[in-house]
Amino acid sequence: MKVLRSDRGGEYNSNEFHKFCEDIGLDRQLTVEYTPQQNGVAERKNRTIVEMGKSMLHEKGLPKSFWGEAVYTAVYLMNRCPTKALENQTPFEAWSGRKPSVNHLKVFGSIRYAYVPKELRHKLDENSEKCVFVGYSSQSKGYRLFSLKRNKVIICRDVLFQEDASWDWKGKKVQVQVPNFYEETESQENEEEHVEVPQQMSPIASPQSTPSSSSSSSPSSSPRRMKSLSDVYASCNFCVVEPESFEEAIKEETWKKAMEEEIYVIEKNKTWELVEKPQDK
């Protein structure tokens, strides 16, 4: 690093920091007062970090007092994510020379059950304590957990994760977030189960299976041609027996009509001509 540009904050203008920069040959640059745009790259990165931290807090409903933990975790994750500034590398890899592991990454603000060593508990005490995950330790290979019992941040390695749960800070209880994949419909309110059957597969016509001309075709409209489960079973058990001879077929009005339509099409297309059977000599 050859040049460092910063604002005129007190942490950058101390005599100790100036001496440190001179000793290592680091050129110091300061922005003009009240002009953060002169250090646009850093300011934009700060905004990204703050927005990430804010989203992480709101996702699990953590109090604003955990903003420091959220910002630290956001930076931790950004250093292990690809960026356009580096080609086929993450910032962590560019700095350390090795690819980072992501197997240990967990959902910020979720519930953790930290194992309590036997040296710190009585034989009848609980084996774990309920905690909230707030980040990763930079000094050891462990997780930063906020102990709900001790009301402080602890470092622990042996934990049980419950990433779909969060802590209700008002109700003082664990709440599990269950995704709702199904929307309630009017048909679900009925006790009888219903399934949708294509019209061409149903040999039994019913008034319910005929779509109304005034029905809406929008995706939000309820499905048309609905049949009850009992009707479906009846349709599946319905057996159509074909007549074995012309004499049997001519007695059925449906078969008679079908034969007349077939003969009409054959005569119209001139498929074949009727030849009279010659008399036996």
Wavefront OBJ file of the C-alpha trace (Angstrom):
o trace
v 0.000 0.000 0.000
v 1.508 3.334 -1.112
v -1.263 5.917 -0.655
v -4.091 6.185 1.884
v -6.902 8.681 1.359
v -9.319 9.346 4.197
v -11.532 12.058 5.619
v -10.453 14.372 8.413
v -11.833 12.272 11.219
v -10.030 12.375 14.538
v -8.994 8.735 14.264
v -6.971 9.616 11.132
v -5.453 12.920 12.364
v -3.829 11.725 15.566
v -0.084 12.194 15.991
v 0.402 8.471 16.534
v -1.210 7.634 13.189
v 0.802 10.296 11.344
v 4.031 8.917 12.788
v 3.027 5.376 11.858
v 2.444 6.408 8.218
v 5.803 8.203 8.046
v 7.689 5.236 9.473
v 6.368 2.823 6.830
v 6.588 5.360 3.974
v 2.826 5.663 3.443
v 1.650 8.789 1.622
v -1.314 10.396 3.405
v -4.140 12.170 1.563
v -7.069 13.960 3.218
v -10.348 15.043 1.659
v -11.599 18.602 1.932
v -13.971 19.121 4.839
v -17.604 18.178 4.142
v -16.764 16.710 0.715
v -17.047 12.922 1.106
v -17.461 12.617 -2.690
v -13.692 13.092 -3.007
v -13.367 9.605 -1.560
v -16.236 8.113 -3.559
v -15.029 4.505 -3.713
v -14.779 4.182 0.057
v -18.059 6.025 0.644
v -19.961 3.770 -1.756
v -18.478 0.692 -0.108
v -19.484 2.021 3.302
v -23.040 2.468 2.044
v -23.116 -1.096 0.714
v -21.898 -2.452 4.038
v -24.465 -0.451 6.008
v -27.313 -1.595 3.737
v -26.250 -5.227 4.087
v -26.077 -4.934 7.860
v -29.472 -3.264 8.022
v -31.056 -5.995 5.899
v -29.577 -8.693 8.121
v -30.953 -7.024 11.250
v -34.467 -6.633 9.830
v -34.597 -10.159 8.380
v -34.412 -11.770 11.832
v -35.839 -8.869 13.823
v -32.694 -8.120 15.832
v -32.509 -4.900 17.884
v -30.445 -2.006 16.508
v -27.943 -2.510 19.314
v -26.526 -5.399 17.255
v -25.618 -3.097 14.336
v -21.874 -3.538 15.037
v -22.135 -7.326 14.825
v -24.195 -7.078 11.621
v -21.697 -4.711 9.941
v -18.754 -6.898 10.952
v -20.492 -9.990 9.545
v -21.347 -8.135 6.328
v -17.657 -7.285 5.780
v -16.721 -10.881 6.615
v -19.089 -12.145 3.903
v -18.066 -9.540 1.305
v -14.419 -10.555 1.660
v -15.452 -14.100 0.709
v -17.685 -13.174 -2.252
v -16.590 -12.594 -5.887
v -16.120 -8.987 -6.997
v -15.619 -7.247 -10.332
v -12.471 -5.610 -8.989
v -10.721 -9.004 -8.975
v -10.739 -11.550 -11.786
v -11.723 -15.049 -10.652
v -10.762 -14.227 -7.066
v -12.309 -13.116 -3.824
v -10.735 -10.368 -1.676
v -9.789 -12.996 0.904
v -7.921 -15.038 -1.705
v -6.155 -11.990 -3.129
v -4.949 -11.041 0.366
v -4.039 -14.451 1.785
v -3.244 -16.459 -1.343
v -5.725 -19.260 -0.561
v -9.349 -19.901 -1.369
v -11.781 -19.278 1.500
v -14.106 -21.949 2.823
v -17.841 -21.251 2.893
v -18.984 -24.459 4.583
v -19.207 -22.735 7.953
v -21.422 -19.842 6.795
v -24.791 -19.680 8.560
v -27.848 -17.409 8.654
v -27.204 -14.286 10.721
v -29.595 -13.822 13.640
v -30.844 -17.410 13.696
v -31.138 -19.571 16.801
v -28.138 -21.551 18.072
v -27.919 -24.059 20.873
v -24.396 -23.849 22.280
v -22.956 -26.863 24.041
v -22.047 -26.255 27.682
v -18.877 -28.161 28.711
v -19.353 -30.564 31.582
v -16.774 -28.604 33.585
v -19.149 -25.618 33.632
v -22.372 -27.383 34.574
v -23.866 -29.708 37.117
v -24.832 -33.196 36.041
v -28.529 -32.222 36.236
v -28.121 -28.943 34.361
v -29.006 -28.509 30.696
v -26.368 -29.565 28.183
v -26.854 -26.486 25.991
v -27.967 -22.885 26.191
v -30.131 -20.949 23.768
v -28.247 -18.268 21.797
v -28.572 -15.970 18.792
v -25.928 -16.213 16.081
v -24.253 -12.798 15.577
v -21.086 -13.523 13.595
v -17.733 -15.235 13.304
v -14.774 -14.961 15.654
v -11.584 -13.418 14.253
v -9.358 -14.787 17.040
v -10.452 -18.433 17.074
v -12.326 -20.985 14.984
v -15.704 -20.449 16.546
v -18.998 -18.629 16.255
v -19.978 -15.418 18.015
v -23.198 -16.135 19.893
v -25.339 -13.887 22.034
v -26.314 -15.899 25.091
v -29.944 -15.185 25.980
v -29.352 -16.567 29.473
v -26.153 -14.657 30.283
v -27.020 -11.606 28.155
v -23.548 -11.365 26.567
v -21.592 -12.487 23.491
v -19.715 -15.773 23.819
v -17.445 -17.758 21.478
v -18.419 -21.376 20.892
v -17.524 -24.091 18.422
v -19.965 -26.904 19.242
v -23.388 -25.591 18.295
v -26.666 -26.921 16.966
v -28.170 -24.755 14.231
v -31.821 -23.853 13.713
v -31.588 -21.441 10.779
v -35.348 -21.229 10.135
v -35.947 -19.881 13.658
v -35.420 -16.481 15.261
v -35.802 -14.968 18.708
v -38.922 -12.991 19.561
v -37.376 -10.202 21.635
v -40.754 -8.990 22.881
v -42.370 -12.328 23.612
v -39.088 -13.863 24.828
v -39.578 -17.056 22.839
v -38.363 -18.852 19.725
v -40.427 -18.383 16.587
v -40.035 -20.584 13.522
v -40.520 -19.143 10.055
v -42.516 -21.608 7.954
v -42.783 -20.729 4.222
v -46.329 -20.782 2.864
v -46.189 -22.530 -0.505
v -49.966 -22.914 -0.872
v -52.622 -20.271 -1.079
v -55.993 -20.900 0.534
v -58.824 -21.286 -1.943
v -62.536 -21.659 -1.581
v -62.315 -25.314 -2.547
v -59.956 -26.008 0.379
v -62.580 -24.788 2.817
v -64.883 -27.649 1.801
v -64.539 -30.946 3.587
v -64.698 -32.884 0.318
v -61.420 -33.133 -1.584
v -61.389 -31.831 -5.150
v -59.020 -32.430 -8.060
v -58.889 -30.979 -11.548
v -59.623 -33.354 -14.426
v -59.131 -32.473 -18.115
v -62.427 -32.406 -19.969
v -61.346 -34.846 -22.662
v -60.466 -37.497 -20.066
v -63.907 -37.539 -18.485
v -66.473 -39.814 -20.212
v -69.231 -38.481 -17.980
v -70.450 -34.990 -18.755
v -71.491 -32.835 -15.849
v -72.807 -29.288 -15.615
v -69.806 -28.333 -13.464
v -67.378 -29.367 -16.180
v -68.737 -26.882 -18.714
v -66.926 -23.530 -18.599
v -69.142 -20.518 -18.415
v -68.750 -17.822 -21.044
v -68.581 -15.213 -18.316
v -65.740 -16.951 -16.445
v -62.543 -15.005 -16.087
v -59.420 -16.297 -17.852
v -56.988 -14.446 -15.605
v -54.414 -16.473 -13.604
v -56.008 -15.356 -10.355
v -59.392 -16.856 -11.241
v -60.355 -20.187 -9.703
v -59.781 -23.328 -11.844
v -62.638 -24.386 -14.053
v -63.956 -27.908 -14.723
v -63.611 -29.053 -11.139
v -64.871 -32.502 -10.091
v -65.201 -34.066 -6.699
v -63.078 -37.066 -5.820
v -66.120 -39.347 -5.883
v -66.893 -38.266 -9.460
v -63.337 -38.994 -10.476
v -63.547 -42.494 -9.013
v -66.834 -43.040 -10.829
v -65.206 -41.929 -14.075
v -62.297 -44.283 -13.573
v -64.659 -47.211 -12.930
v -66.825 -46.361 -15.943
v -66.352 -49.078 -18.530
v -67.379 -48.637 -22.185
v -68.205 -51.957 -23.874
v -68.095 -51.852 -27.678
v -70.747 -53.779 -29.589
v -69.566 -56.998 -31.198
v -71.801 -56.847 -34.277
v -73.673 -54.422 -36.503
v -76.973 -55.642 -35.090
v -75.871 -54.632 -31.561
v -74.432 -51.300 -32.689
v -77.493 -50.192 -34.641
v -79.580 -50.492 -31.490
v -77.530 -47.800 -29.732
v -78.318 -44.238 -30.809
v -74.760 -43.018 -30.172
v -73.214 -45.760 -32.326
v -75.813 -45.251 -35.043
v -75.022 -41.535 -35.187
v -71.298 -42.254 -35.264
v -71.713 -44.643 -38.213
v -73.782 -42.113 -40.159
v -71.121 -39.416 -39.667
v -68.376 -41.825 -40.764
v -70.265 -42.799 -43.933
v -70.898 -39.140 -44.732
v -67.177 -38.337 -44.501
v -66.229 -41.340 -46.643
v -68.730 -40.396 -49.365
v -67.637 -36.751 -49.234
v -63.977 -37.603 -49.681
v -64.749 -40.395 -52.171
v -62.620 -42.795 -50.216
v -64.207 -45.884 -51.741
v -67.305 -46.957 -53.696
v -69.856 -49.564 -52.627
v -69.735 -52.651 -54.902
v -72.735 -54.867 -54.994
v -72.096 -58.497 -54.146
v -72.369 -60.658 -57.302
v -74.995 -63.336 -57.301
v -73.865 -66.895 -57.113
v -74.175 -68.772 -60.390
l 1 2 3 4 5 6 7 8 9 10 11 12 13 14 15 16 17 18 19 20 21 22 23 24 25 26 27 28 29 30 31 32 33 34 35 36 37 38 39 40 41 42 43 44 45 46 47 48 49 50 51 52 53 54 55 56 57 58 59 60 61 62 63 64 65 66 67 68 69 70 71 72 73 74 75 76 77 78 79 80 81 82 83 84 85 86 87 88 89 90 91 92 93 94 95 96 97 98 99 100 101 102 103 104 105 106 107 108 109 110 111 112 113 114 115 116 117 118 119 120 121 122 123 124 125 126 127 128 129 130 131 132 133 134 135 136 137 138 139 140 141 142 143 144 145 146 147 148 149 150 151 152 153 154 155 156 157 158 159 160 161 162 163 164 165 166 167 168 169 170 171 172 173 174 175 176 177 178 179 180 181 182 183 184 185 186 187 188 189 190 191 192 193 194 195 196 197 198 199 200 201 202 203 204 205 206 207 208 209 210 211 212 213 214 215 216 217 218 219 220 221 222 223 224 225 226 227 228 229 230 231 232 233 234 235 236 237 238 239 240 241 242 243 244 245 246 247 248 249 250 251 252 253 254 255 256 257 258 259 260 261 262 263 264 265 266 267 268 269 270 271 272 273 274 275 276 277 278 279 280 281
